[in-house]
Amino acid sequence: MEAPPAPPPALALHDVSKRYGRHWALARLSYALPQGRSLLLTGHNGSGKTTLLRLVATALSPTHGRVEVRGRDCVEQRDAVRREVALLSHASFLYEDLTAHQNLMVLARLLGLESPSDVADGLLVKVGLTRRSESPVRQFSAGMRKRLAIARLLLKAPAVALLDEPFGELDPAGIQAMEKIIGELKTSGVTVVLATHLIEQGMSLCEERLHLAEGRAVAA
Ligand SMILES: Nc1ncnc2c1ncn2[C@@H]1O[C@H](COP(=O)(O)OP(=O)(O)OP(=O)(O)O)[C@@H](O)[C@H]1O
Protein backbone atom coordinates (compact mmCIF):
# COMPACT_ATOMS: atom_id res chain seq x y z
CA MET A 1 0.00 0.00 0.00
CA GLU A 2 1.22 3.47 -0.84
CA ALA A 3 1.86 5.89 2.02
CA PRO A 4 -0.57 8.81 2.09
CA PRO A 5 0.91 11.98 0.58
CA ALA A 6 2.72 14.24 3.04
CA PRO A 7 0.69 17.34 3.98
CA PRO A 8 1.85 20.52 2.24
CA PRO A 9 3.93 22.89 4.38
CA ALA A 10 1.98 25.36 6.50
CA LEU A 11 3.91 28.07 4.70
CA ALA A 12 6.19 27.83 1.67
CA LEU A 13 8.28 30.54 0.06
CA HIS A 14 9.59 29.71 -3.39
CA ASP A 15 12.35 32.12 -4.45
CA VAL A 16 10.31 35.10 -3.28
CA SER A 17 11.37 38.66 -4.01
CA LYS A 18 9.50 41.88 -3.34
CA ARG A 19 10.47 45.27 -4.72
CA TYR A 20 9.11 48.66 -3.70
CA GLY A 21 10.10 51.08 -6.45
CA ARG A 22 13.83 50.48 -6.83
CA HIS A 23 14.29 48.95 -3.40
CA TRP A 24 14.27 45.18 -2.92
CA ALA A 25 12.63 44.51 0.46
CA LEU A 26 12.90 40.72 0.02
CA ALA A 27 15.40 38.96 -2.22
CA ARG A 28 15.18 35.35 -3.40
CA LEU A 29 13.76 33.94 -0.20
CA SER A 30 13.01 30.22 -0.07
CA TYR A 31 11.71 28.52 3.03
CA ALA A 32 9.23 25.85 4.15
CA LEU A 33 7.51 25.70 7.51
CA PRO A 34 6.16 22.19 8.25
CA GLN A 35 2.61 21.92 9.54
CA GLY A 36 2.43 21.74 13.32
CA ARG A 37 5.40 24.10 13.77
CA SER A 38 5.44 27.81 14.53
CA LEU A 39 7.86 30.35 13.13
CA LEU A 40 9.72 33.21 14.74
CA LEU A 41 10.69 35.93 12.27
CA THR A 42 13.57 38.11 13.39
CA GLY A 43 15.74 40.81 11.86
CA HIS A 44 16.63 44.47 12.30
CA ASN A 45 14.28 47.33 11.43
CA GLY A 46 13.68 47.30 7.71
CA SER A 47 14.89 43.72 7.17
CA GLY A 48 11.61 42.68 5.53
CA LYS A 49 9.55 40.99 8.27
CA THR A 50 6.37 43.03 7.78
CA THR A 51 6.68 42.72 4.02
CA LEU A 52 6.86 38.95 4.33
CA LEU A 53 3.85 38.79 6.65
CA ARG A 54 1.84 40.99 4.26
CA LEU A 55 2.70 38.71 1.36
CA VAL A 56 1.45 35.70 3.31
CA ALA A 57 -1.68 37.65 4.30
CA THR A 58 -2.24 38.41 0.58
CA ALA A 59 -2.14 42.15 1.27
CA LEU A 60 0.81 42.32 -1.17
CA SER A 61 1.88 40.23 -4.15
CA PRO A 62 5.46 39.10 -4.72
CA THR A 63 7.43 40.75 -7.52
CA HIS A 64 8.95 37.34 -8.29
CA GLY A 65 8.42 33.88 -6.87
CA ARG A 66 5.52 32.22 -5.13
CA VAL A 67 4.10 32.19 -1.61
CA GLU A 68 1.90 29.27 -0.54
CA VAL A 69 -0.20 28.73 2.56
CA ARG A 70 -1.08 25.08 3.19
CA GLY A 71 -0.46 24.31 -0.47
CA ARG A 72 -2.47 27.23 -1.84
CA ASP A 73 -0.95 30.00 -3.91
CA CYS A 74 -1.35 33.40 -2.24
CA VAL A 75 -2.01 35.13 -5.57
CA GLU A 76 -3.92 32.58 -7.62
CA GLN A 77 -6.00 31.30 -4.70
CA ARG A 78 -6.16 34.56 -2.82
CA ASP A 79 -9.73 34.20 -1.53
CA ALA A 80 -9.13 30.70 -0.20
CA VAL A 81 -5.92 31.83 1.51
CA ARG A 82 -7.68 34.88 2.99
CA ARG A 83 -10.16 32.59 4.70
CA GLU A 84 -7.31 30.71 6.38
CA VAL A 85 -5.00 33.50 7.51
CA ALA A 86 -5.36 36.47 9.84
CA LEU A 87 -2.86 39.26 10.35
CA LEU A 88 -2.32 41.21 13.55
CA SER A 89 -0.51 44.29 12.30
CA HIS A 90 0.58 47.81 13.18
CA ALA A 91 -2.41 49.19 11.30
CA SER A 92 -5.21 47.53 13.19
CA PHE A 93 -8.10 48.25 10.78
CA LEU A 94 -10.65 48.81 13.53
CA TYR A 95 -13.83 50.86 13.07
CA GLU A 96 -13.05 54.03 15.00
CA ASP A 97 -16.63 55.13 15.64
CA LEU A 98 -17.83 51.74 16.84
CA THR A 99 -17.34 50.40 20.33
CA ALA A 100 -15.05 47.47 21.07
CA HIS A 101 -18.07 45.20 21.35
CA GLN A 102 -19.57 46.49 18.10
CA ASN A 103 -16.26 45.99 16.29
CA LEU A 104 -16.31 42.32 17.21
CA MET A 105 -20.02 42.02 16.41
CA VAL A 106 -19.44 43.21 12.82
CA LEU A 107 -17.06 40.33 12.17
CA ALA A 108 -19.05 37.80 14.24
CA ARG A 109 -22.15 38.51 12.14
CA LEU A 110 -20.17 38.39 8.91
CA LEU A 111 -18.89 34.96 9.92
CA GLY A 112 -22.44 33.89 10.74
CA LEU A 113 -21.59 32.88 14.31
CA GLU A 114 -24.32 31.75 16.66
CA SER A 115 -24.76 34.03 19.71
CA PRO A 116 -22.33 36.64 18.34
CA SER A 117 -22.81 38.93 21.33
CA ASP A 118 -21.83 36.21 23.80
CA VAL A 119 -18.79 35.32 21.73
CA ALA A 120 -17.76 38.99 21.62
CA ASP A 121 -18.23 39.31 25.40
CA GLY A 122 -16.09 36.21 26.01
CA LEU A 123 -13.27 37.55 23.86
CA LEU A 124 -13.36 40.96 25.55
CA VAL A 125 -12.91 39.19 28.89
CA LYS A 126 -10.00 37.20 27.48
CA VAL A 127 -8.14 40.34 26.32
CA GLY A 128 -9.00 42.37 29.43
CA LEU A 129 -11.25 44.95 27.79
CA THR A 130 -14.57 44.34 29.55
CA ARG A 131 -14.57 47.68 31.35
CA ARG A 132 -14.19 49.54 28.06
CA SER A 133 -16.31 47.31 25.87
CA GLU A 134 -18.86 50.08 25.23
CA SER A 135 -16.31 52.82 24.48
CA PRO A 136 -15.68 53.88 20.89
CA VAL A 137 -12.34 52.72 19.58
CA ARG A 138 -11.29 56.28 18.75
CA GLN A 139 -10.86 56.76 22.51
CA PHE A 140 -8.58 53.74 22.83
CA SER A 141 -4.87 53.81 23.61
CA ALA A 142 -2.40 51.92 21.39
CA GLY A 143 -2.30 49.00 23.83
CA MET A 144 -6.09 48.79 24.02
CA ARG A 145 -6.25 48.73 20.22
CA LYS A 146 -3.75 45.89 20.18
CA ARG A 147 -5.89 43.96 22.68
CA LEU A 148 -8.99 44.46 20.55
CA ALA A 149 -7.12 43.51 17.39
CA ILE A 150 -6.05 40.17 18.88
CA ALA A 151 -9.64 39.56 20.01
CA ARG A 152 -10.76 40.11 16.44
CA LEU A 153 -8.10 37.72 15.16
CA LEU A 154 -9.29 35.06 17.62
CA LEU A 155 -12.85 35.58 16.43
CA LYS A 156 -11.80 34.77 12.88
CA ALA A 157 -10.24 31.50 14.12
CA PRO A 158 -7.60 31.32 11.36
CA ALA A 159 -5.52 28.25 10.53
CA VAL A 160 -2.49 30.54 10.29
CA ALA A 161 -2.06 33.52 12.62
CA LEU A 162 0.40 36.16 11.43
CA LEU A 163 1.47 38.31 14.36
CA ASP A 164 3.48 41.44 13.61
CA GLU A 165 5.04 42.78 16.82
CA PRO A 166 2.20 41.44 18.98
CA PHE A 167 3.86 42.60 22.22
CA GLY A 168 4.40 46.20 21.07
CA GLU A 169 2.45 48.81 23.04
CA LEU A 170 1.31 46.29 25.62
CA ASP A 171 1.83 46.69 29.36
CA PRO A 172 3.32 43.76 31.36
CA ALA A 173 -0.13 42.26 32.01
CA GLY A 174 -0.94 42.63 28.33
CA ILE A 175 2.31 40.91 27.33
CA GLN A 176 1.49 38.05 29.67
CA ALA A 177 -2.04 37.77 28.25
CA MET A 178 -0.65 37.81 24.70
CA GLU A 179 1.85 35.04 25.52
CA LYS A 180 -0.99 32.96 26.93
CA ILE A 181 -3.13 33.57 23.84
CA ILE A 182 -0.29 32.58 21.50
CA GLY A 183 0.26 29.40 23.55
CA GLU A 184 -3.44 28.58 23.29
CA LEU A 185 -3.47 29.21 19.53
CA LYS A 186 -0.63 26.73 19.16
CA THR A 187 -2.30 24.15 21.38
CA SER A 188 -5.41 24.38 19.26
CA GLY A 189 -3.37 23.59 16.14
CA VAL A 190 -3.03 27.09 14.69
CA THR A 191 0.24 27.83 12.86
CA VAL A 192 1.73 30.96 14.41
CA VAL A 193 4.14 33.18 12.50
CA LEU A 194 5.51 35.74 14.91
CA ALA A 195 7.64 38.77 14.03
CA THR A 196 9.15 40.41 17.07
CA HIS A 197 12.24 42.11 18.41
CA LEU A 198 11.61 40.38 21.76
CA ILE A 199 13.71 37.40 20.78
CA GLU A 200 13.62 35.54 24.09
CA GLN A 201 9.84 35.68 24.23
CA GLY A 202 9.63 34.64 20.60
CA MET A 203 12.05 31.73 21.01
CA SER A 204 10.05 30.38 23.94
CA LEU A 205 6.90 30.35 21.77
CA CYS A 206 8.19 29.12 18.38
CA GLU A 207 10.03 26.00 17.30
CA GLU A 208 11.47 27.44 14.09
CA ARG A 209 13.26 30.68 13.34
CA LEU A 210 13.89 32.64 10.16
CA HIS A 211 16.28 35.56 10.51
CA LEU A 212 16.23 38.23 7.81
CA ALA A 213 18.94 40.72 6.90
CA GLU A 214 18.20 43.13 4.07
CA GLY A 215 15.49 40.84 2.78
CA ARG A 216 17.60 37.67 2.74
CA ALA A 217 17.54 34.66 5.04
CA VAL A 218 20.72 34.46 7.09
CA ALA A 219 21.91 32.50 10.13
CA ALA A 220 20.82 34.25 13.33
N1 LIG B 1 5.18 50.74 1.20
C1 LIG B 1 6.51 50.81 1.06
N2 LIG B 1 7.08 51.56 0.10
C2 LIG B 1 8.41 51.61 -0.06
N3 LIG B 1 9.29 50.93 0.70
C3 LIG B 1 8.79 50.16 1.69
C4 LIG B 1 7.38 50.07 1.92
N4 LIG B 1 7.18 49.21 2.96
C5 LIG B 1 8.40 48.83 3.35
N5 LIG B 1 9.37 49.39 2.60
C6 LIG B 1 10.81 49.15 2.72
O1 LIG B 1 11.04 47.77 2.65
C7 LIG B 1 12.05 47.38 3.59
C8 LIG B 1 11.48 46.31 4.52
O2 LIG B 1 10.49 46.91 5.35
P1 LIG B 1 9.62 46.07 6.38
O3 LIG B 1 8.58 46.99 6.94
O4 LIG B 1 9.18 44.84 5.72
O5 LIG B 1 10.73 45.71 7.48
P2 LIG B 1 10.57 45.14 8.97
O6 LIG B 1 11.61 44.08 9.13
O7 LIG B 1 9.18 44.77 9.23
O8 LIG B 1 10.97 46.40 9.86
P3 LIG B 1 10.57 46.79 11.39
O9 LIG B 1 11.34 45.88 12.30
O10 LIG B 1 11.03 48.22 11.47
O11 LIG B 1 9.08 46.67 11.52
C9 LIG B 1 12.50 48.65 4.29
O12 LIG B 1 13.67 49.11 3.63
C10 LIG B 1 11.36 49.61 4.05
O13 LIG B 1 11.83 50.95 3.97
The ligand as a Gaussian input file, in Angstrom:
#p B3LYP/6-31G(d) Opt

LIG

0 1
 N        5.184000      50.738000       1.202000
 C        6.508000      50.806000       1.058000
 N        7.078000      51.556000       0.097000
 C        8.412000      51.608000      -0.060000
 N        9.289000      50.928000       0.700000
 C        8.788000      50.162000       1.687000
 C        7.375000      50.068000       1.919000
 N        7.177000      49.205000       2.959000
 C        8.400000      48.829000       3.355000
 N        9.368000      49.387000       2.603000
 C       10.812000      49.154000       2.719000
 O       11.045000      47.774000       2.646000
 C       12.053000      47.376000       3.589000
 C       11.479000      46.311000       4.516000
 O       10.486000      46.914000       5.346000
 P        9.616000      46.072000       6.376000
 O        8.584000      46.987000       6.943000
 O        9.177000      44.837000       5.723000
 O       10.728000      45.706000       7.485000
 P       10.567000      45.138000       8.971000
 O       11.614000      44.078000       9.126000
 O        9.179000      44.770000       9.233000
 O       10.965000      46.401000       9.859000
 P       10.566000      46.790000      11.392000
 O       11.339000      45.882000      12.303000
 O       11.028000      48.216000      11.468000
 O        9.080000      46.665000      11.515000
 C       12.497000      48.647000       4.290000
 O       13.672000      49.107000       3.629000
 C       11.363000      49.613000       4.052000
 O       11.832000      50.946000       3.967000

